[in-house]
Amino acid sequence: MPVFAQQRTIGGVVADKNSEGRIARVNILNTNTKKSVYNNLKGEFKIDASIGDVLIFTQKEHYPDTIKVANFSALAIYMRPLAIQLKQVTVRDTVLTPEKRLAMIKSAYSKIYGPNPSALVASPGAGVGIGIDALYNAFSRSGRNAEHLRQVIDWDYRQTVIDYRFNKSFVASVTKLKDPQLTDFMQKYRPSYEQVTEAGEYEFIATIRRNHRRYVRNKSSFELTPLITPPPLDTAR
């Protein structure tokens, strides 16, 4: 009970370090309480934490970031994109299927999956994008923490499956949208894992077109507000 006595809700925003634009679908994990949340489409998040807790931020297109809570002020987290790393290894995300990425992560990180990776029912993936080594080191103290890591990777795999089918080229060909409207539309009307894996091609395209009509009618409601950076924090990293 004393561990959580001074726990409070901390808020903040997450943005791309290069463009300073807000980013969504970021997982925020409190390694002390083992609880995690996802930020919203505006990049905003709220999570319960105490002074000294360590928060880990993960998103499939960015390097993980870790902070130690020093106070309860609002946080501005800037995550470094993975684009440079992808060029260095000469592997393009648009070429790799989720299954190939899964094979890569099973081969590279067998210490997480054990000697029989195929025994994992919900197959996670995105080997290049999730920064597994950094996360594994944070969770390796107990089997329970390692299992939570499996769940995080499983979520990341599902997002990769969605991205593979609901990609910019395909959505642009259906809607005729261009950036920044294309990105805005895809964030607002992102399908679920079940929709992507169960819908046939005709049904999938019909759903995108139906959502596009809604988007055009209510376009102004979905535009994100500019990022306002909270005052600098004296945060130990």
C-alpha positions as a Markdown table, in Angstrom:
| # | Residue | x | y | z |
|---|---|---|---|---|
| 1 | Met | 0.0 | 0.0 | 0.0 |
| 2 | Pro | 2.8 | 2.6 | 0.7 |
| 3 | Val | 4.1 | 2.1 | -2.8 |
| 4 | Phe | 0.9 | 3.6 | -4.3 |
| 5 | Ala | 0.1 | 6.0 | -1.5 |
| 6 | Gln | 1.5 | 9.0 | -3.4 |
| 7 | Gln | 0.3 | 7.9 | -6.8 |
| 8 | Arg | -1.2 | 10.6 | -9.0 |
| 9 | Thr | -2.3 | 10.9 | -12.6 |
| 10 | Ile | 0.3 | 12.4 | -15.0 |
| 11 | Gly | -0.6 | 13.8 | -18.4 |
| 12 | Gly | 1.3 | 14.8 | -21.4 |
| 13 | Val | 1.8 | 14.6 | -25.2 |
| 14 | Val | 4.0 | 12.5 | -27.4 |
| 15 | Ala | 5.5 | 13.9 | -30.6 |
| 16 | Asp | 8.0 | 13.0 | -33.4 |
| 17 | Lys | 11.4 | 14.4 | -32.5 |
| 18 | Asn | 12.2 | 15.4 | -36.1 |
| 19 | Ser | 8.9 | 16.9 | -37.3 |
| 20 | Glu | 7.5 | 17.8 | -33.8 |
| 21 | Gly | 4.1 | 16.5 | -35.0 |
| 22 | Arg | 2.0 | 14.6 | -32.6 |
| 23 | Ile | 2.0 | 10.8 | -32.9 |
| 24 | Ala | -0.7 | 8.3 | -31.9 |
| 25 | Arg | -0.8 | 4.6 | -31.0 |
| 26 | Val | 1.9 | 5.0 | -28.4 |
| 27 | Asn | 2.0 | 2.5 | -25.6 |
| 28 | Ile | 3.0 | 4.0 | -22.2 |
| 29 | Leu | 4.0 | 1.4 | -19.6 |
| 30 | Asn | 4.6 | 2.0 | -15.9 |
| 31 | Thr | 7.2 | -0.6 | -15.0 |
| 32 | Asn | 6.5 | -0.2 | -11.3 |
| 33 | Thr | 2.7 | -0.9 | -11.4 |
| 34 | Lys | 2.9 | -3.0 | -14.6 |
| 35 | Lys | -0.1 | -1.0 | -16.0 |
| 36 | Ser | -0.1 | 0.5 | -19.5 |
| 37 | Val | -2.2 | 2.9 | -21.5 |
| 38 | Tyr | -2.3 | 4.1 | -25.1 |
| 39 | Asn | -2.4 | 7.8 | -26.1 |
| 40 | Asn | -5.2 | 9.2 | -28.2 |
| 41 | Leu | -5.2 | 10.5 | -31.8 |
| 42 | Lys | -4.0 | 13.9 | -30.6 |
| 43 | Gly | -1.0 | 12.4 | -29.0 |
| 44 | Glu | -2.3 | 13.0 | -25.5 |
| 45 | Phe | -2.1 | 10.5 | -22.6 |
| 46 | Lys | -2.8 | 10.1 | -18.9 |
| 47 | Ile | -1.3 | 7.5 | -16.6 |
| 48 | Asp | -1.1 | 6.9 | -12.9 |
| 49 | Ala | 2.4 | 7.1 | -11.4 |
| 50 | Ser | 4.4 | 7.9 | -8.3 |
| 51 | Ile | 7.7 | 9.8 | -8.0 |
| 52 | Gly | 10.5 | 7.5 | -9.1 |
| 53 | Asp | 8.4 | 5.3 | -11.3 |
| 54 | Val | 9.9 | 4.5 | -14.8 |
| 55 | Leu | 7.7 | 5.0 | -17.8 |
| 56 | Ile | 8.5 | 3.3 | -21.2 |
| 57 | Phe | 7.0 | 4.7 | -24.4 |
| 58 | Thr | 6.8 | 2.4 | -27.4 |
| 59 | Gln | 5.5 | 2.9 | -30.9 |
| 60 | Lys | 6.2 | 0.7 | -33.9 |
| 61 | Glu | 7.6 | 3.6 | -36.1 |
| 62 | His | 9.8 | 5.1 | -33.4 |
| 63 | Tyr | 12.6 | 4.1 | -31.0 |
| 64 | Pro | 11.4 | 3.4 | -27.4 |
| 65 | Asp | 11.9 | 6.2 | -24.9 |
| 66 | Thr | 12.2 | 5.9 | -21.1 |
| 67 | Ile | 11.8 | 8.5 | -18.4 |
| 68 | Lys | 11.9 | 8.4 | -14.6 |
| 69 | Val | 9.1 | 10.4 | -13.0 |
| 70 | Ala | 10.6 | 13.3 | -11.1 |
| 71 | Asn | 7.5 | 15.4 | -10.5 |
| 72 | Phe | 3.8 | 15.5 | -11.5 |
| 73 | Ser | 4.1 | 18.2 | -14.1 |
| 74 | Ala | 2.9 | 17.6 | -17.7 |
| 75 | Leu | 5.3 | 15.6 | -19.9 |
| 76 | Ala | 6.4 | 16.4 | -23.5 |
| 77 | Ile | 7.9 | 13.2 | -25.0 |
| 78 | Tyr | 9.7 | 13.4 | -28.3 |
| 79 | Met | 10.3 | 10.0 | -29.9 |
| 80 | Arg | 13.1 | 9.5 | -32.5 |
| 81 | Pro | 11.8 | 7.9 | -35.8 |
| 82 | Leu | 13.1 | 4.6 | -37.1 |
| 83 | Ala | 13.6 | 5.8 | -40.7 |
| 84 | Ile | 17.4 | 6.0 | -40.5 |
| 85 | Gln | 17.7 | 2.6 | -39.0 |
| 86 | Leu | 15.6 | 1.0 | -41.7 |
| 87 | Lys | 17.8 | 2.5 | -44.4 |
| 88 | Gln | 20.9 | 1.2 | -42.6 |
| 89 | Val | 19.7 | -2.4 | -42.6 |
| 90 | Thr | 18.4 | -2.1 | -46.2 |
| 91 | Val | 15.1 | -3.7 | -45.3 |
| 92 | Arg | 12.0 | -1.7 | -46.3 |
| 93 | Asp | 8.9 | -2.0 | -44.2 |
| 94 | Thr | 6.6 | -2.0 | -47.3 |
| 95 | Val | 8.3 | -5.2 | -48.6 |
| 96 | Leu | 8.2 | -7.3 | -45.4 |
| 97 | Thr | 4.9 | -9.1 | -44.7 |
| 98 | Pro | 3.9 | -9.4 | -41.0 |
| 99 | Glu | 4.8 | -13.1 | -41.2 |
| 100 | Lys | 8.4 | -12.4 | -42.4 |
| 101 | Arg | 8.8 | -9.8 | -39.7 |
| 102 | Leu | 7.5 | -12.4 | -37.2 |
| 103 | Ala | 10.2 | -14.9 | -38.4 |
| 104 | Met | 12.8 | -12.2 | -37.9 |
| 105 | Ile | 11.9 | -11.5 | -34.4 |
| 106 | Lys | 11.6 | -15.2 | -33.4 |
| 107 | Ser | 15.1 | -15.8 | -34.8 |
| 108 | Ala | 16.6 | -12.7 | -33.2 |
| 109 | Tyr | 15.0 | -12.7 | -29.8 |
| 110 | Ser | 14.6 | -16.4 | -28.9 |
| 111 | Lys | 15.5 | -15.4 | -25.3 |
| 112 | Ile | 12.0 | -14.0 | -25.0 |
| 113 | Tyr | 10.1 | -16.8 | -26.7 |
| 114 | Gly | 12.2 | -19.7 | -25.4 |
| 115 | Pro | 13.5 | -22.7 | -27.3 |
| 116 | Asn | 10.1 | -23.3 | -29.1 |
| 117 | Pro | 8.9 | -19.9 | -30.5 |
| 118 | Ser | 6.2 | -21.6 | -32.5 |
| 119 | Ala | 4.4 | -22.5 | -29.3 |
| 120 | Leu | 3.3 | -18.9 | -29.0 |
| 121 | Val | -0.4 | -18.7 | -30.0 |
| 122 | Ala | -0.8 | -15.0 | -30.6 |
| 123 | Ser | 2.2 | -14.4 | -32.8 |
| 124 | Pro | 3.9 | -11.0 | -32.3 |
| 125 | Gly | 6.2 | -9.2 | -34.7 |
| 126 | Ala | 7.8 | -6.0 | -36.0 |
| 127 | Gly | 11.3 | -7.1 | -35.1 |
| 128 | Val | 13.0 | -4.0 | -36.5 |
| 129 | Gly | 10.6 | -1.4 | -35.0 |
| 130 | Ile | 10.0 | -2.2 | -31.4 |
| 131 | Gly | 13.5 | -2.0 | -29.7 |
| 132 | Ile | 13.2 | -5.4 | -28.1 |
| 133 | Asp | 16.6 | -5.4 | -26.4 |
| 134 | Ala | 15.9 | -2.2 | -24.4 |
| 135 | Leu | 12.5 | -3.5 | -23.4 |
| 136 | Tyr | 13.7 | -7.0 | -22.5 |
| 137 | Asn | 16.3 | -5.6 | -20.2 |
| 138 | Ala | 13.7 | -3.6 | -18.4 |
| 139 | Phe | 11.4 | -6.6 | -17.9 |
| 140 | Ser | 13.9 | -9.5 | -17.4 |
| 141 | Arg | 13.7 | -9.6 | -13.6 |
| 142 | Ser | 10.6 | -11.8 | -13.5 |
| 143 | Gly | 8.7 | -14.2 | -15.7 |
| 144 | Arg | 5.5 | -12.1 | -15.1 |
| 145 | Asn | 7.2 | -9.0 | -16.6 |
| 146 | Ala | 8.5 | -11.1 | -19.6 |
| 147 | Glu | 4.9 | -12.2 | -20.2 |
| 148 | His | 3.8 | -8.6 | -20.2 |
| 149 | Leu | 6.4 | -7.9 | -22.8 |
| 150 | Arg | 5.0 | -10.7 | -24.9 |
| 151 | Gln | 1.7 | -8.9 | -24.8 |
| 152 | Val | 3.2 | -5.6 | -25.8 |
| 153 | Ile | 4.9 | -7.3 | -28.8 |
| 154 | Asp | 1.6 | -9.1 | -29.7 |
| 155 | Trp | -0.1 | -5.7 | -29.8 |
| 156 | Asp | 2.7 | -4.4 | -32.1 |
| 157 | Tyr | 2.2 | -7.4 | -34.4 |
| 158 | Arg | -1.5 | -6.7 | -34.8 |
| 159 | Gln | -0.7 | -3.1 | -35.7 |
| 160 | Thr | 1.7 | -4.4 | -38.3 |
| 161 | Val | -1.0 | -6.6 | -39.8 |
| 162 | Ile | -3.3 | -3.6 | -40.0 |
| 163 | Asp | -0.7 | -1.4 | -41.5 |
| 164 | Tyr | 0.2 | -4.0 | -44.1 |
| 165 | Arg | -3.4 | -4.0 | -45.5 |
| 166 | Phe | -4.5 | -0.5 | -44.6 |
| 167 | Asn | -1.5 | 1.2 | -46.1 |
| 168 | Lys | -1.2 | 4.7 | -47.6 |
| 169 | Ser | -0.9 | 3.6 | -51.2 |
| 170 | Phe | -4.0 | 1.4 | -51.0 |
| 171 | Val | -6.1 | 4.0 | -49.1 |
| 172 | Ala | -5.0 | 6.8 | -51.4 |
| 173 | Ser | -6.1 | 4.7 | -54.5 |
| 174 | Val | -9.5 | 4.2 | -52.9 |
| 175 | Thr | -10.1 | 7.7 | -51.5 |
| 176 | Lys | -8.0 | 9.9 | -53.8 |
| 177 | Leu | -6.8 | 11.8 | -50.7 |
| 178 | Lys | -3.3 | 13.2 | -50.4 |
| 179 | Asp | -1.4 | 14.3 | -47.3 |
| 180 | Pro | -2.0 | 15.8 | -44.8 |
| 181 | Gln | -5.7 | 14.8 | -45.3 |
| 182 | Leu | -4.7 | 11.2 | -46.1 |
| 183 | Thr | -2.8 | 10.7 | -42.8 |
| 184 | Asp | -5.6 | 12.4 | -40.9 |
| 185 | Phe | -8.2 | 10.2 | -42.4 |
| 186 | Met | -6.2 | 7.0 | -41.8 |
| 187 | Gln | -5.7 | 7.9 | -38.1 |
| 188 | Lys | -9.4 | 8.6 | -37.6 |
| 189 | Tyr | -10.8 | 5.6 | -39.4 |
| 190 | Arg | -8.1 | 3.0 | -38.7 |
| 191 | Pro | -9.7 | -0.4 | -38.8 |
| 192 | Ser | -9.4 | -3.1 | -36.1 |
| 193 | Tyr | -7.3 | -6.2 | -36.4 |
| 194 | Glu | -10.5 | -8.3 | -36.7 |
| 195 | Gln | -11.8 | -6.1 | -39.6 |
| 196 | Val | -8.5 | -6.3 | -41.5 |
| 197 | Thr | -8.2 | -10.1 | -41.1 |
| 198 | Glu | -11.8 | -11.1 | -41.6 |
| 199 | Ala | -13.2 | -8.7 | -44.3 |
| 200 | Gly | -13.0 | -9.6 | -48.0 |
| 201 | Glu | -11.6 | -7.2 | -50.5 |
| 202 | Tyr | -15.0 | -5.9 | -51.7 |
| 203 | Glu | -16.2 | -5.4 | -48.1 |
| 204 | Phe | -12.9 | -3.7 | -47.1 |
| 205 | Ile | -13.0 | -1.2 | -49.9 |
| 206 | Ala | -16.7 | -0.5 | -49.4 |
| 207 | Thr | -16.0 | 0.3 | -45.7 |
| 208 | Ile | -13.1 | 2.7 | -46.6 |
| 209 | Arg | -15.4 | 4.5 | -49.1 |
| 210 | Arg | -18.2 | 4.8 | -46.6 |
| 211 | Asn | -15.8 | 6.2 | -44.0 |
| 212 | His | -14.4 | 8.6 | -46.6 |
| 213 | Arg | -17.8 | 10.0 | -47.2 |
| 214 | Arg | -18.2 | 10.6 | -43.5 |
| 215 | Tyr | -14.8 | 12.2 | -43.3 |
| 216 | Val | -15.6 | 14.6 | -46.1 |
| 217 | Arg | -18.8 | 15.7 | -44.5 |
| 218 | Asn | -17.1 | 16.3 | -41.1 |
| 219 | Lys | -13.5 | 17.0 | -42.1 |
| 220 | Ser | -13.0 | 20.0 | -39.8 |
| 221 | Ser | -13.8 | 17.9 | -36.8 |
| 222 | Phe | -10.8 | 15.6 | -37.3 |
| 223 | Glu | -8.0 | 18.1 | -37.8 |
| 224 | Leu | -5.5 | 18.0 | -35.0 |
| 225 | Thr | -4.5 | 21.1 | -33.1 |
| 226 | Pro | -0.9 | 22.2 | -33.1 |
| 227 | Leu | 1.4 | 20.7 | -30.5 |
| 228 | Ile | 1.9 | 23.0 | -27.5 |
| 229 | Thr | 5.0 | 22.0 | -25.6 |
| 230 | Pro | 4.7 | 22.1 | -21.8 |
| 231 | Pro | 7.5 | 23.9 | -19.8 |
| 232 | Pro | 10.9 | 22.0 | -19.7 |
| 233 | Leu | 11.1 | 19.4 | -17.0 |
| 234 | Asp | 14.1 | 18.5 | -14.8 |
| 235 | Thr | 13.5 | 14.8 | -15.5 |
| 236 | Ala | 16.1 | 12.1 | -14.9 |
| 237 | Arg | 16.5 | 9.7 | -17.8 |
